[in-house]
């Protein structure tokens, strides 16, 4: 399921990039000099309203997939951590023997000059 969401999210990202690049900017009249003024494919109203609505719909899908991926990633990582946690063996460390206090102290290292 997680992999399907990632693939869907990547596809939505690419579609959103393409739709934004298809839209005419504020300097669209400059493109008319190179033959880009024909917008009869989208009807007489032009591509503005169609691409605007399509951009809004794809942006909403992008946000939803982002939220779902964030939610599943956070719960997925915590469940993986819980699965990897191994039971800790309660081993007691040996207590120092009373004879340890009677051992000679380690002489200090000679000072280097």
C-alpha positions as CSV (number, residue, x, y, z in Angstrom):
1,X,0.0,0.0,0.0
2,X,2.8,2.4,0.9
3,X,4.6,1.7,-2.4
4,X,1.3,2.4,-4.4
5,X,1.0,5.7,-2.6
6,X,4.5,6.7,-3.4
7,X,4.0,5.8,-7.1
8,X,0.7,7.8,-7.2
9,X,2.4,10.8,-5.5
10,X,5.2,10.8,-8.0
11,X,2.8,10.6,-10.9
12,X,0.7,13.5,-9.4
13,X,3.9,15.5,-9.0
14,X,4.8,15.1,-12.7
15,X,1.3,15.9,-13.9
16,X,1.3,19.0,-11.7
17,X,4.6,20.2,-13.1
18,X,3.3,19.6,-16.7
19,X,0.1,21.5,-16.1
20,X,1.8,24.4,-14.6
21,X,4.3,24.6,-17.5
22,X,1.4,24.5,-20.0
23,X,-0.3,27.5,-18.5
24,X,0.2,30.8,-20.2
25,X,2.1,33.3,-18.0
26,X,1.5,37.1,-17.8
27,X,3.8,37.6,-20.7
28,X,1.8,35.3,-23.0
29,X,1.5,37.9,-25.7
30,X,5.2,37.6,-26.3
31,X,4.7,34.0,-27.3
32,X,2.3,35.1,-30.0
33,X,5.3,36.4,-32.1
34,X,6.5,32.8,-32.4
35,X,3.2,31.3,-33.4
36,X,1.9,30.3,-29.9
37,X,-1.3,32.4,-30.0
38,X,-3.6,29.6,-31.2
39,X,-5.6,28.3,-28.3
40,X,-8.5,26.7,-30.2
41,X,-7.9,23.3,-28.7
42,X,-9.5,24.4,-25.4
43,X,-12.4,26.4,-27.0
44,X,-13.0,30.1,-27.4
45,X,-12.5,30.9,-23.7
46,X,-8.9,29.7,-24.0
47,X,-6.9,27.4,-21.7
48,X,-7.1,29.7,-18.7
49,X,-10.2,28.3,-17.0
50,X,-9.7,24.7,-17.9
51,X,-6.0,24.6,-16.9
52,X,-6.8,26.6,-13.8
53,X,-9.4,24.1,-12.6
54,X,-7.2,21.2,-13.6
55,X,-4.3,22.7,-11.6
56,X,-6.5,23.1,-8.5
57,X,-7.7,19.5,-8.7
58,X,-4.2,18.1,-9.1
59,X,-2.9,20.3,-6.4
60,X,-5.6,19.0,-4.0
61,X,-4.7,15.4,-4.9
62,X,-1.0,16.3,-4.3
63,X,-1.7,17.7,-0.9
64,X,-3.8,14.7,0.1
65,X,-1.2,12.2,-1.0
66,X,1.4,14.2,0.9
67,X,-0.6,14.1,4.1
68,X,-1.4,10.3,3.7
69,X,2.3,9.5,3.0
70,X,3.4,11.5,6.1
71,X,0.9,9.8,8.3
72,X,1.7,6.3,7.1
73,X,5.5,7.0,7.2
74,X,5.3,8.1,10.8
75,X,3.3,5.1,11.9
76,X,5.3,2.8,9.8
77,X,8.6,3.8,11.3
78,X,7.3,3.5,14.9
79,X,6.0,0.0,14.2
80,X,9.3,-1.0,12.6
81,X,11.1,0.2,15.7
82,X,8.8,-1.8,17.9
83,X,9.3,-4.9,15.8
84,X,13.1,-4.6,15.9
85,X,13.3,-4.2,19.7
86,X,14.6,-7.3,21.3
87,X,13.8,-8.4,24.8
88,X,16.5,-7.4,27.2
89,X,18.0,-10.2,29.3
90,X,18.2,-9.1,32.8
91,X,21.8,-10.0,33.7
92,X,23.1,-8.8,36.9
93,X,26.6,-7.5,36.9
94,X,29.0,-9.1,39.4
95,X,29.5,-7.1,42.5
96,X,33.0,-6.1,43.3
97,X,34.5,-8.4,45.9
98,X,35.7,-7.1,49.2
99,X,39.2,-8.0,48.2
100,X,39.1,-5.5,45.4
101,X,39.6,-2.6,47.9
102,X,42.9,-4.3,49.0
103,X,44.4,-4.4,45.6
104,X,47.4,-2.0,45.0
105,X,46.6,1.2,43.4
106,X,47.9,1.9,39.9
107,X,50.9,4.1,40.1
108,X,50.6,7.5,38.4
109,X,52.2,7.9,35.0
110,X,55.5,9.8,35.0
111,X,55.1,13.4,33.9
112,X,56.4,14.1,30.4
113,X,58.7,17.0,29.9
